[in-house]
């Protein structure tokens, strides 16, 4: 929670500084704060907390693979929430293939020693996070018509205001000792993957749609697995590649009938 609250706060400050630099006003309308709070919790607050917790029990490559189901989740939700992103029978086959990929991950995690059921709980937390990201994409496309920068600011600000009290209750962040590497890591998480990326994703979702934006998750498994192998000495296992294969095939099948 401390990591999540810190990076979200830094991200909100980055966006606020950008808005003030452009001599614009921060959002004040009640509607954007209500919508922004719901979208922020589903797409920022809950995923950031769950991901930070989950990677204590599973490796970064496995966590990254879980994120790759976002396009499939968006594909299903967009079918019911939008009028121009409907699912076909071919798409359903893609969903089934993606589910097979996730089952491979769960089976592989069950074989890992010394983590007990925590590995499974961590995978469930990652899938909930992926679902939250997907839901926020669809909600932005369906319900947010206001300035995307202001929407991003509200999403991060409300999430931080909700998570910080919980952080002080459950984790006592004032007792945490942070070194230079930890501080730089949190600053990086707050500035680039939180503040700047939230603005970019909201803008692109409004312009190009939730399904298109979810395609960025194609890169996550590749980067996660390779980075984990290089810097964290995480093993490259057959189950990892098999899981990526099923999920990638599922995404490809589900999108074969879509126009460019």
NORGIUR-V829344 format. One record per residue. RES is the residue in three letters. PHI is phi in whole degrees, 0 to 359 (999 if undefined). Layout:
# NORGIUR-V829344
res->RES phi->PHI
res->RES phi->PHI
This chain:
# NORGIUR-V829344
res->UNK phi->999
res->UNK phi->297
res->UNK phi->297
res->UNK phi->298
res->UNK phi->297
res->UNK phi->294
res->UNK phi->292
res->UNK phi->294
res->UNK phi->297
res->UNK phi->300
res->UNK phi->298
res->UNK phi->296
res->UNK phi->296
res->UNK phi->300
res->UNK phi->293
res->UNK phi->299
res->UNK phi->297
res->UNK phi->296
res->UNK phi->297
res->UNK phi->292
res->UNK phi->298
res->UNK phi->277
res->UNK phi->60
res->UNK phi->255
res->UNK phi->264
res->UNK phi->287
res->UNK phi->297
res->UNK phi->228
res->UNK phi->290
res->UNK phi->298
res->UNK phi->300
res->UNK phi->292
res->UNK phi->287
res->UNK phi->291
res->UNK phi->296
res->UNK phi->296
res->UNK phi->294
res->UNK phi->296
res->UNK phi->292
res->UNK phi->296
res->UNK phi->294
res->UNK phi->286
res->UNK phi->254
res->UNK phi->229
res->UNK phi->301
res->UNK phi->295
res->UNK phi->300
res->UNK phi->295
res->UNK phi->292
res->UNK phi->295
res->UNK phi->295
res->UNK phi->301
res->UNK phi->285
res->UNK phi->295
res->UNK phi->288
res->UNK phi->286
res->UNK phi->241
res->UNK phi->230
res->UNK phi->282
res->UNK phi->294
res->UNK phi->295
res->UNK phi->297
res->UNK phi->299
res->UNK phi->295
res->UNK phi->297
res->UNK phi->302
res->UNK phi->293
res->UNK phi->287
res->UNK phi->276
res->UNK phi->303
res->UNK phi->302
res->UNK phi->292
res->UNK phi->295
res->UNK phi->299
res->UNK phi->302
res->UNK phi->290
res->UNK phi->293
res->UNK phi->296
res->UNK phi->302
res->UNK phi->267
res->UNK phi->260
res->UNK phi->234
res->UNK phi->258
res->UNK phi->240
res->UNK phi->226
res->UNK phi->273
res->UNK phi->266
res->UNK phi->249
res->UNK phi->295
res->UNK phi->298
res->UNK phi->297
res->UNK phi->296
res->UNK phi->298
res->UNK phi->297
res->UNK phi->298
res->UNK phi->297
res->UNK phi->297
res->UNK phi->297
res->UNK phi->297
res->UNK phi->300
res->UNK phi->298
res->UNK phi->293
res->UNK phi->296
res->UNK phi->298
res->UNK phi->299
res->UNK phi->298
res->UNK phi->297
res->UNK phi->296
res->UNK phi->295
res->UNK phi->298
res->UNK phi->275
res->UNK phi->283
res->UNK phi->279
res->UNK phi->69
res->UNK phi->241
res->UNK phi->57
res->UNK phi->279
res->UNK phi->297
res->UNK phi->297
res->UNK phi->293
res->UNK phi->299
res->UNK phi->294
res->UNK phi->297
res->UNK phi->298
res->UNK phi->299
res->UNK phi->293
res->UNK phi->293
res->UNK phi->297
res->UNK phi->298
res->UNK phi->299
res->UNK phi->298
res->UNK phi->297
res->UNK phi->301
res->UNK phi->298
res->UNK phi->299
res->UNK phi->295
res->UNK phi->300
res->UNK phi->293
res->UNK phi->296
res->UNK phi->298
res->UNK phi->295
res->UNK phi->277
res->UNK phi->240
res->UNK phi->263
res->UNK phi->240
res->UNK phi->269
res->UNK phi->305
res->UNK phi->296
res->UNK phi->294
res->UNK phi->297
res->UNK phi->299
res->UNK phi->299
res->UNK phi->299
res->UNK phi->295
res->UNK phi->305
res->UNK phi->284
res->UNK phi->296
res->UNK phi->293
res->UNK phi->297
res->UNK phi->296
res->UNK phi->295
res->UNK phi->277
res->UNK phi->282
res->UNK phi->302
res->UNK phi->301
res->UNK phi->295
res->UNK phi->298
res->UNK phi->292
res->UNK phi->284
res->UNK phi->262
res->UNK phi->237
res->UNK phi->47
res->UNK phi->299
res->UNK phi->292
res->UNK phi->269
res->UNK phi->279
res->UNK phi->258
res->UNK phi->251
res->UNK phi->269
res->UNK phi->298
res->UNK phi->297
res->UNK phi->296
res->UNK phi->296
res->UNK phi->297
res->UNK phi->296
res->UNK phi->294
res->UNK phi->298
res->UNK phi->299
res->UNK phi->300
res->UNK phi->286
res->UNK phi->282
res->UNK phi->272
res->UNK phi->286
res->UNK phi->247
res->UNK phi->295
res->UNK phi->294
res->UNK phi->294
res->UNK phi->299
res->UNK phi->299
res->UNK phi->298
res->UNK phi->294
res->UNK phi->295
res->UNK phi->299
res->UNK phi->293
res->UNK phi->296
res->UNK phi->294
res->UNK phi->278
res->UNK phi->251
res->UNK phi->104
res->UNK phi->291
res->UNK phi->294
res->UNK phi->300
res->UNK phi->295
res->UNK phi->295
res->UNK phi->295
res->UNK phi->300
res->UNK phi->286
res->UNK phi->301
res->UNK phi->282
res->UNK phi->301
res->UNK phi->299
res->UNK phi->296
res->UNK phi->296
res->UNK phi->298
res->UNK phi->292
res->UNK phi->292
res->UNK phi->296
res->UNK phi->296
res->UNK phi->292
res->UNK phi->285
res->UNK phi->258
res->UNK phi->244
res->UNK phi->57
res->UNK phi->278
res->UNK phi->289
res->UNK phi->265
res->UNK phi->257
res->UNK phi->299
res->UNK phi->298
res->UNK phi->298
res->UNK phi->292
res->UNK phi->294
res->UNK phi->297
res->UNK phi->300
res->UNK phi->299
res->UNK phi->298
res->UNK phi->292
res->UNK phi->297
res->UNK phi->298
res->UNK phi->299
res->UNK phi->295
res->UNK phi->297
res->UNK phi->298
res->UNK phi->293
res->UNK phi->251
res->UNK phi->296
res->UNK phi->265
res->UNK phi->277
res->UNK phi->282
res->UNK phi->294
